[in-house]
Amino acid sequence: MRVRGANSLLTPIVTATYRQPAVSLRTATKVPTPPPAFALCLLSVASLVRRSGAAKGVSRRNLASVSMSSPSKKQKTGGDSTKAEVKGAVRDCLAEVNERGEFKRVDAQWRRWITEEPDAEFPAEAGRYHLYSANACPWANRCHCIIKMKGLEDVISVSVAHPTWQFSKKGVDTHAGWIFKDPKDPPVPNQLGFGAFDCEGCIPDFVNNCTFVRDVYELAKDTGKKYSVPVLWDKKKQTIVSNESSEIVLMLNKCFNKFAKNPTLDLFPERLTKEMDELNDFIYPNINNGVYKCGFAKTQEAYEEAYNQLFESLEKAEAILSKQRYLCGDTFTGMDLKLYMTLVRFDPVYVVYFKCYGKRIEEYPNLWNFVKELYQMPSVQAITNMKHIKTHYFTSHPTLNACAVIPARKDADMTTRHDRDRFPGKMETAA
């Protein structure tokens, strides 16, 4: 698609986005070329990125790829990831798209373990480790929740990032990510200068005094260049232990019991390992990650495939919870927390922002009552910050919501009575 008179800087964005007419999978007919007004909207977004000053020194080609890129003609044969494309470049999750336009999350790079052995490389010690978290991030939020549930607040310190991503090296590259703020700091706008979002609920980095999560990674001499949360930090060795949430939660559950206020609470009991693995096989790829696969898809085919898998899996989870209190029967486990983290964000964010329109969680009676039960657990409610959740998604991705307008929606009341006590339930305690 070509717009007459358009600035040459913006041409790659429009041509990359509309290299081919879209095809509807249901009708198998070509969708008409978007009207000029829509093209001008794309042009204005790119122009705003340029004027923001964040792209100083960044080539036109790079700006186009960051803003509205889509698979090139050479990348139509399929594939599994974009590792070759992003190697050596800073990136965020929006760049993790393969040749079919599918979102493919890149594996975490830091995968070391804390153990209970005193002579281990990373032994469990009170006061030695620090969690870098963000209330908005479902992966980091789950780790923070387990610290609360186990009673490890005095054992593992925590920093909580501001929900609105900021340019981490303005004028050097286009990376935007998590920034640390003090609650007393003035409000911050989004990357394009729109809005003003307060710092309430933030906890600064009082361990390394870093401004950005990126700074923490660079302090550890990271080479992966994806600056995500959670990060479990070793204060003694001045390095990252792990940035893989599924492994951090296991360490928090088991390794610090001699320091914990709730040492007998076991969120990952060995007797339920098989059941939890089977649940994870459909909950993680199709629900937890499934909403991102819908939201970050760059082709209609990739989006519809993820969309169908998401709602099929939600129906499956609804059916499970129609017969028992928790995912593993009558025992509350870490898998329940994992599902909750997506469900609690679903109606206020994912329905609109990630185009997950099929059905709201409030329309699933068992899933919705499940969410209410978990929210009413004091430790879970303490780390569920709906303001941070909505602010992050609607203000951090200018290519999806340039002006950072947050939908005016009255959140459903999660404190009303739930009906999950119609089934027996318990917390597992370790021997």
RODO-2510 file (C-alpha; in nm, 4 decimals, decimal comma):
residues 431
     n   res          X          Y          Z
     1     m     0,0000     0,0000     0,0000
     2     r     0,1378     0,3437    -0,0917
     3     v     0,0252     0,6786     0,0448
     4     r     0,1018     0,9716    -0,1850
     5     g     0,3127     1,2387    -0,0237
     6     a     0,3997     1,0268     0,2784
     7     n     0,7315     1,0886     0,4467
     8     s     0,9784     0,8249     0,3313
     9     l     1,0533     0,7300     0,6923
    10     l     0,6995     0,6012     0,7279
    11     t     0,6719     0,4106     0,4023
    12     p     0,8255     0,0838     0,5338
    13     i     0,5703     0,0722     0,8128
    14     v     0,2719     0,0893     0,5825
    15     t     0,4144    -0,1343     0,3137
    16     a     0,5302    -0,3932     0,5675
    17     t     0,1947    -0,3989     0,7377
    18     y    -0,0079    -0,4230     0,4181
    19     r     0,2201    -0,6155     0,1882
    20     q    -0,0692    -0,8457     0,0993
    21     p    -0,4461    -0,8030     0,1351
    22     a    -0,5811    -0,9821     0,4418
    23     v    -0,7769    -1,3028     0,3927
    24     s    -1,0730    -1,4045     0,6061
    25     l    -1,0454    -1,7664     0,7145
    26     r    -1,4200    -1,7998     0,7350
    27     t    -1,5149    -1,6591     0,3944
    28     a    -1,1914    -1,7181     0,2022
    29     t    -1,2423    -1,3803     0,0375
    30     k    -1,0048    -1,0893     0,0235
    31     v    -1,0720    -0,8072     0,2627
    32     p    -1,0740    -0,4682     0,0867
    33     t    -0,7614    -0,2562     0,1115
    34     p    -0,7843    -0,0347     0,4209
    35     p    -0,8998     0,3202     0,3498
    36     p    -0,6461     0,6027     0,3423
    37     a    -0,7618     0,7230     0,6840
    38     f    -0,6403     0,4009     0,8453
    39     a    -0,3082     0,4291     0,6670
    40     l    -0,2744     0,7835     0,7941
    41     c    -0,3371     0,6527     1,1457
    42     l    -0,0412     0,4185     1,1074
    43     l     0,1667     0,7044     0,9746
    44     s     0,0802     0,9223     1,2712
    45     v     0,1899     0,6528     1,5191
    46     a     0,5279     0,6206     1,3529
    47     s     0,5609     0,9971     1,3371
    48     l     0,4925     1,0176     1,7101
    49     v     0,7615     0,7580     1,7777
    50     r     1,0083     0,9642     1,5773
    51     r     0,9133     1,2923     1,7449
    52     s     0,9371     1,1374     2,0914
    53     g     1,3143     1,1477     2,0625
    54     a     1,3466     0,7838     2,1538
    55     a     1,4553     0,6906     1,8060
    56     k     1,7429     0,9373     1,7755
    57     g     2,0210     0,7657     1,5949
    58     v     1,7940     0,4753     1,5012
    59     s     1,7695     0,3874     1,1344
    60     r     1,4456     0,4078     0,9408
    61     r     1,4604     0,0353     0,8863
    62     n     1,4884    -0,0314     1,2595
    63     l     1,2030     0,2060     1,3401
    64     a     0,9788     0,0287     1,0944
    65     s     1,0632    -0,3110     1,2366
    66     v     0,9952    -0,1945     1,5911
    67     s     0,6685    -0,0226     1,5068
    68     m     0,4536    -0,2198     1,2682
    69     s     0,6605    -0,4960     1,1133
    70     s     0,5156    -0,8122     0,9623
    71     p     0,6769    -1,1215     0,8100
    72     s     0,8778    -1,0567     0,4954
    73     k     0,8258    -1,2447     0,1721
    74     k     1,1315    -1,4546     0,2491
    75     q     0,9753    -1,5808     0,5703
    76     k     0,6670    -1,7645     0,4468
    77     t     0,7905    -2,1208     0,4891
    78     g     0,7114    -2,1535     0,8575
    79     g     0,9519    -2,1851     1,1472
    80     d     0,9568    -2,1801     1,5222
    81     s     1,1068    -1,8541     1,6452
    82     t     1,2718    -1,5295     1,5538
    83     k     1,5981    -1,5999     1,7325
    84     a     1,7989    -1,5383     1,4150
    85     e     1,6237    -1,2062     1,3580
    86     v     1,6689    -1,0684     1,7090
    87     k     2,0122    -1,2103     1,7903
    88     g     2,2343    -0,9378     1,9317
    89     a     1,9520    -0,6830     1,9544
    90     v     1,7620    -0,5644     2,2588
    91     r     1,4018    -0,6728     2,2450
    92     d     1,0757    -0,7220     2,4273
    93     c     0,7948    -0,9734     2,3894
    94     l     0,6393    -0,7898     2,0940
    95     a     0,9421    -0,8923     1,8847
    96     e     0,8979    -1,2638     1,9560
    97     v     0,7006    -1,3481     1,6443
    98     n     0,7862    -1,6224     1,3963
    99     e     0,7519    -1,6372     1,0193
   100     r     0,3811    -1,7302     1,0401
   101     g     0,3062    -1,4275     1,2538
   102     e     0,2737    -1,6410     1,5687
   103     f     0,3900    -1,5167     1,9073
   104     k     0,6693    -1,7490     2,0255
   105     r     0,7977    -1,6667     2,3718
   106     v     1,1762    -1,6977     2,3936
   107     d     1,2998    -1,9198     2,6766
   108     a     1,4417    -1,7580     2,9891
   109     q     1,8221    -1,7379     2,9832
   110     w     1,9027    -1,7521     3,3564
   111     r     1,8177    -2,0973     3,4937
   112     r     2,0243    -2,1578     3,8084
   113     w     1,8925    -2,3036     4,1338
   114     i     1,8884    -2,2225     4,5022
   115     t     1,9098    -2,5361     4,7150
   116     e     1,9059    -2,6220     5,0820
   117     e     2,2637    -2,7578     5,0809
   118     p     2,4917    -2,5121     5,2658
   119     d     2,7826    -2,5714     5,0259
   120     a     2,5730    -2,5167     4,7107
   121     e     2,6531    -2,2431     4,4600
   122     f     2,3340    -2,0678     4,5692
   123     p     2,2422    -2,1878     4,9197
   124     a     1,9149    -2,0871     5,0838
   125     e     1,9957    -1,8019     5,3231
   126     a     1,7770    -1,5395     5,4858
   127     g     1,8395    -1,1908     5,3506
   128     r     2,0608    -1,3038     5,0624
   129     y     1,8126    -1,2901     4,7736
   130     h     1,5976    -1,0189     4,6193
   131     l     1,3003    -1,0468     4,3835
   132     y     1,2510    -0,7891     4,1105
   133     s     0,8809    -0,7953     4,0334
   134     a     0,5944    -0,6027     3,8743
   135     n     0,2349    -0,6116     3,9923
   136     a     0,1143    -0,6053     3,6330
   137     c     0,3151    -0,9066     3,5153
   138     p     0,1331    -1,2377     3,5780
   139     w     0,4600    -1,4348     3,5882
   140     a     0,6343    -1,2066     3,8400
   141     n     0,3160    -1,1529     4,0382
   142     r     0,2875    -1,5271     4,1015
   143     c     0,6378    -1,5338     4,2522
   144     h     0,5568    -1,2389     4,4767
   145     c     0,2347    -1,4103     4,5828
   146     i     0,4196    -1,7225     4,6963
   147     i     0,6561    -1,5082     4,9042
   148     k     0,3445    -1,3726     5,0780
   149     m     0,1764    -1,7114     5,1178
   150     k     0,4866    -1,8794     5,2583
   151     g     0,5595    -1,5879     5,4898
   152     l     0,8973    -1,5030     5,3367
   153     e     0,8645    -1,1225     5,3399
   154     d     1,1465    -1,0900     5,5949
   155     v     1,3629    -1,3444     5,4122
   156     i     1,3480    -1,2308     5,0483
   157     s     1,3217    -0,8593     4,9738
   158     v     1,1153    -0,7302     4,6809
   159     s     1,1175    -0,4370     4,4383
   160     v     0,8061    -0,3583     4,2329
   161     a     0,8442    -0,1771     3,8999
   162     h     0,6229     0,1011     3,7683
   163     p     0,3536    -0,0368     3,5357
   164     t     0,4295     0,1956     3,2416
   165     w     0,7295     0,0951     3,0321
   166     q     0,9862     0,3646     2,9582
   167     f     1,2734     0,3961     2,7110
   168     s     1,5699     0,2464     2,8964
   169     k     1,8445     0,4055     2,6830
   170     k     1,6812     0,6951     2,5087
   171     g     1,8762     0,8018     2,2037
   172     v     2,0799     0,4796     2,1994
   173     d     1,8205     0,2177     2,1040
   174     t     1,4444     0,1706     2,1009
   175     h     1,4111    -0,0676     2,3952
   176     a     1,1365     0,0168     2,6438
   177     g     1,0848    -0,1739     2,9648
   178     w     1,0301    -0,1784     3,3387
   179     i     1,1431     0,1249     3,5394
   180     f     1,1754     0,1597     3,9174
   181     k     1,0068     0,4496     4,0893
   182     d     0,9455     0,5683     4,4421
   183     p     0,5790     0,6163     4,5363
   184     k     0,6596     0,9846     4,6014
   185     d     0,7944     1,0418     4,2494
   186     p     0,5854     1,2491     4,0062
   187     p     0,3627     1,0697     3,7537
   188     v     0,5220     0,9461     3,4325
   189     p     0,3824     0,9568     3,0758
   190     n     0,4003     0,6757     2,8236
   191     q     0,6880     0,6495     2,5759
   192     l     0,5261     0,8982     2,3380
   193     g     0,4587     1,1523     2,6109
   194     f     0,0879     1,0826     2,6573
   195     g    -0,0821     1,0535     2,9942
   196     a     0,0498     1,0832     3,3493
   197     f     0,0553     0,7668     3,5581
   198     d     0,1316     0,7847     3,9273
   199     c     0,3858     0,5792     4,1187
   200     e     0,1571     0,4455     4,3900
   201     g     0,2360     0,0832     4,4712
   202     c     0,5912     0,0959     4,3360
   203     i     0,8915    -0,0181     4,5410
   204     p     1,2275     0,1152     4,4153
   205     d     1,5458    -0,0853     4,3788
   206     f     1,7017    -0,0339     4,7220
   207     v     1,9516    -0,3182     4,6652
   208     n     2,1420    -0,2075     4,3546
   209     n     1,9858     0,1372     4,3085
   210     c     1,9100     0,0570     3,9455
   211     t     1,6726     0,2755     3,7478
   212     f     1,5606     0,0063     3,5036
   213     v     1,5275    -0,3712     3,5145
   214     r     1,7615    -0,3563     3,2144
   215     d     2,0306    -0,2136     3,4458
   216     v     1,9975    -0,5190     3,6710
   217     y     2,0597    -0,7513     3,3753
   218     e     2,3573    -0,5474     3,2592
   219     l     2,4993    -0,5519     3,6113
   220     a     2,4948    -0,9327     3,5808
   221     k     2,6652    -0,9099     3,2368
   222     d     2,3593    -1,0516     3,0616
   223     t     2,3895    -1,1344     2,6923
   224     g     2,0304    -1,2411     2,6199
   225     k     1,9067    -0,8807     2,5967
   226     k     1,5492    -0,9498     2,6967
   227     y     1,4962    -0,7577     3,0181
   228     s     1,1949    -0,9276     3,1754
   229     v     1,0615    -0,9852     3,5257
   230     p     1,0694    -1,1749     3,7534
   231     v     1,4382    -1,1654     3,8393
   232     l     1,5711    -1,3505     4,1432
   233     w     1,8923    -1,1724     4,2443
   234     d     2,1813    -1,2918     4,4623
   235     k     2,3053    -0,9976     4,6710
   236     k     2,6282    -1,1748     4,7699
   237     k     2,7419    -1,2806     4,4246
   238     q     2,5893    -0,9781     4,2527
   239     t     2,4265    -1,1856     3,9841
   240     i     2,0970    -1,3224     3,8602
   241     v     2,0018    -1,6661     3,9874
   242     s     1,6932    -1,7105     3,7709
   243     n     1,4466    -1,5241     3,5540
   244     e     1,2256    -1,8279     3,4887
   245     s     0,9087    -1,7881     3,6954
   246     s     0,8106    -2,1568     3,6833
   247     e     1,1406    -2,2467     3,8521
   248     i     1,1519    -1,9525     4,0923
   249     v     0,8163    -2,0570     4,2422
   250     l     0,9510    -2,4067     4,3100
   251     m     1,2516    -2,2633     4,4940
   252     l     1,0327    -2,0299     4,6982
   253     n     0,7985    -2,3152     4,7860
   254     k     1,0630    -2,5571     4,9104
   255     c     1,4057    -2,4101     4,9795
   256     f     1,3373    -2,1479     5,2473
   257     n     1,1107    -2,3416     5,4829
   258     k     1,3448    -2,3078     5,7808
   259     f     1,3020    -1,9287     5,7572
   260     a     0,9334    -1,9178     5,6554
   261     k     0,6382    -1,8216     5,8721
   262     n     0,4309    -2,0891     5,6950
   263     p     0,6900    -2,3620     5,6429
   264     t     0,4457    -2,6512     5,6142
   265     l     0,2468    -2,4995     5,3269
   266     d     0,3303    -2,7017     5,0150
   267     l     0,1998    -2,5570     4,6893
   268     f     0,3675    -2,8207     4,4726
   269     p     0,3174    -3,1536     4,6546
   270     e     0,5084    -3,4417     4,4988
   271     r     0,2054    -3,6702     4,5108
   272     l     0,0314    -3,4381     4,2612
   273     t     0,3237    -3,3896     4,0228
   274     k     0,1668    -3,5933     3,7421
   275     e    -0,1674    -3,4104     3,7671
   276     m     0,0012    -3,0693     3,7762
   277     d     0,2146    -3,1529     3,4729
   278     e    -0,0915    -3,2611     3,2757
   279     l    -0,2760    -2,9430     3,3707
   280     n     0,0219    -2,7293     3,2777
   281     d     0,0329    -2,8914     2,9333
   282     f    -0,2869    -2,7099     2,8349
   283     i    -0,3094    -2,4179     3,0802
   284     y     0,0307    -2,2653     3,0081
   285     p     0,0406    -2,2765     2,6245
   286     n    -0,3283    -2,2156     2,5622
   287     i    -0,4401    -1,9866     2,8474
   288     n    -0,1452    -1,8219     3,0275
   289     n     0,0523    -1,7753     2,7080
   290     g    -0,2557    -1,8077     2,4891
   291     v    -0,3791    -1,4558     2,5602
   292     y    -0,0409    -1,3195     2,4476
   293     k    -0,0551    -1,5347     2,1352
   294     c    -0,3851    -1,3657     2,0534
   295     g    -0,2679    -1,0157     2,1385
   296     f     0,0694    -1,0217     1,9661
   297     a    -0,0236    -1,2284     1,6588
   298     k     0,0661    -1,0575     1,3327
   299     t    -0,1451    -1,2642     1,0958
   300     q    -0,5142    -1,3499     1,0968
   301     e    -0,4337    -1,7202     1,0786
   302     a    -0,2071    -1,7081     1,3852
   303     y    -0,4613    -1,5038     1,5795
   304     e    -0,7573    -1,7304     1,5044
   305     e    -0,5609    -2,0443     1,5875
   306     a    -0,4586    -1,9004     1,9258
   307     y    -0,8100    -1,7667     1,9858
   308     n    -0,9712    -2,1060     1,9286
   309     q    -0,7178    -2,2837     2,1515
   310     l    -0,7720    -2,0253     2,4253
   311     f    -1,1483    -2,0616     2,4446
   312     e    -1,1419    -2,4395     2,4069
   313     s    -0,9045    -2,4506     2,7046
   314     l    -1,1164    -2,2106     2,9107
   315     e    -1,4139    -2,4408     2,8537
   316     k    -1,1995    -2,7344     2,9647
   317     a    -1,0954    -2,5531     3,2835
   318     e    -1,4588    -2,4569     3,3467
   319     a    -1,5600    -2,8230     3,3166
   320     i    -1,2890    -2,9341     3,5617
   321     l    -1,3969    -2,6752     3,8178
   322     s    -1,7619    -2,7728     3,7802
   323     k    -1,6786    -3,1030     3,9524
   324     q    -1,4175    -3,0096     4,2125
   325     r    -1,2957    -2,7113     4,4098
   326     y    -0,9467    -2,6800     4,2636
   327     l    -0,7638    -2,7930     3,9525
   328     c    -0,6083    -3,0881     4,1379
   329     g    -0,9228    -3,1943     4,3189
   330     d    -0,9678    -3,0819     4,6776
   331     t    -0,6086    -2,9564     4,7173
   332     f    -0,5061    -2,5972     4,6461
   333     t    -0,1792    -2,5900     4,4468
   334     g     0,0491    -2,3584     4,2562
   335     m    -0,1429    -2,4491     3,9415
   336     d    -0,4469    -2,2690     4,0820
   337     l    -0,2371    -1,9567     4,1286
   338     k    -0,1033    -1,9924     3,7755
   339     l    -0,4534    -1,9998     3,6287
   340     y    -0,5762    -1,7195     3,8553
   341     m    -0,3060    -1,4803     3,7340
   342     t    -0,4476    -1,4933     3,3815
   343     l    -0,8154    -1,5066     3,4747
   344     v    -0,8028    -1,1999     3,7009
   345     r    -0,6554    -0,9956     3,4129
   346     f    -0,8872    -1,1352     3,1491
   347     d    -1,2006    -0,9189     3,1650
   348     p    -1,0377    -0,5829     3,2461
   349     v    -0,7548    -0,6207     2,9917
   350     y    -0,7339    -0,9226     2,7634
   351     v    -1,0917    -0,9129     2,6316
   352     v    -1,0287    -0,5751     2,4684
   353     y    -0,6535    -0,5318     2,4458
   354     f    -0,5670    -0,8811     2,3208
   355     k    -0,8899    -0,9267     2,1211
   356     c    -1,0146    -1,2150     2,3393
   357     y    -1,3788    -1,1288     2,2796
   358     g    -1,5324    -1,4763     2,2870
   359     k    -1,6573    -1,4765     2,6435
   360     r    -1,5794    -1,2908     2,9653
   361     i    -1,4634    -1,4848     3,2716
   362     e    -1,7699    -1,3516     3,4543
   363     e    -1,9769    -1,5570     3,2096
   364     y    -1,8143    -1,8829     3,3247
   365     p    -1,9809    -1,9530     3,6618
   366     n    -1,7131    -2,1880     3,7935
   367     l    -1,4122    -1,9909     3,6692
   368     w    -1,5568    -1,6662     3,8033
   369     n    -1,6295    -1,8073     4,1487
   370     f    -1,2821    -1,9654     4,1454
   371     v    -1,1323    -1,6190     4,0821
   372     k    -1,3343    -1,4718     4,3679
   373     e    -1,2262    -1,7432     4,6101
   374     l    -0,8581    -1,6923     4,5332
   375     y    -0,8860    -1,3132     4,5418
   376     q    -1,0384    -1,3369     4,8884
   377     m    -0,7287    -1,5162     5,0187
   378     p    -0,5402    -1,2361     5,2036
   379     s    -0,2000    -1,3091     5,0466
   380     v    -0,3455    -1,3168     4,6957
   381     q    -0,5479    -0,9999     4,7402
   382     a    -0,2415    -0,8208     4,8777
   383     i    -0,0507    -0,8626     4,5512
   384     t    -0,3438    -0,8195     4,3082
   385     n    -0,3199    -0,4569     4,2000
   386     m    -0,5858    -0,3938     3,9365
   387     k    -0,4714    -0,0362     3,8824
   388     h    -0,1188    -0,1510     3,7939
   389     i    -0,2568    -0,4296     3,5753
   390     k    -0,4730    -0,2004     3,3614
   391     t    -0,2174     0,0792     3,3521
   392     h     0,0624    -0,1458     3,2301
   393     y    -0,1094    -0,3050     2,9353
   394     f    -0,2846     0,0064     2,8081
   395     t     0,0159     0,2405     2,8462
   396     s     0,3236     0,0326     2,7634
   397     h     0,2836    -0,0621     2,3958
   398     p     0,2490     0,2481     2,1737
   399     t     0,2069     0,0352     1,8622
   400     l    -0,1098    -0,1082     2,0172
   401     n    -0,2398     0,1984     2,2058
   402     a    -0,0413     0,5075     2,1110
   403     c    -0,2197     0,7621     2,3287
   404     a    -0,2287     0,5417     2,6426
   405     v    -0,6028     0,5795     2,6944
   406     i    -0,7216     0,3334     2,9606
   407     p    -1,0799     0,2078     2,9133
   408     a    -1,3255     0,3364     3,1709
   409     r    -1,4551     0,0149     3,3212
   410     k    -1,5924    -0,0473     3,6667
   411     d    -1,4217    -0,3604     3,7904
   412     a    -1,6429    -0,6471     3,8984
   413     d    -1,6628    -0,6948     4,2743
   414     m    -1,4417    -0,9897     4,3630
   415     t    -1,5266    -0,9614     4,7325
   416     t    -1,8834    -1,0902     4,6981
   417     r    -1,9592    -1,4379     4,8240
   418     h    -1,8317    -1,7249     4,6108
   419     d    -1,9841    -2,0718     4,5870
   420     r    -1,6680    -2,2832     4,5822
   421     d    -1,7319    -2,4099     4,9333
   422     r    -1,9920    -2,6424     4,7840
   423     f    -1,6888    -2,8660     4,7258
   424     p    -1,4384    -2,9814     4,9922
   425     g    -1,1019    -2,8068     4,9840
   426     k    -0,7727    -2,7850     5,1699
   427     m    -0,4189    -2,6518     5,1664
   428     e    -0,1488    -2,9191     5,1468
   429     t     0,0919    -2,9305     5,4395
   430     a     0,4344    -3,0879     5,4147
   431     a     0,5252    -3,3610     5,6614
***
